[in-house]
């Protein structure tokens, strides 16, 4: 672990911006997938007549 920290470098400005963009894109994709699944399950449960939380 100490060797990894020793070799690690602080990212440059452009690299840092790219890391932020990729991270935010990942959050957005995961959020969209979760929203799609939750919405789909809500409508499926209503279609099947299963009680849904209010």
Secondary structure, 3 states (H helix, E strand, C coil): CHHHHHHCCCCCHHHHHHHHHHHHHHHHHHHHHHHHHHHHHHHHHHHHCCCCCC
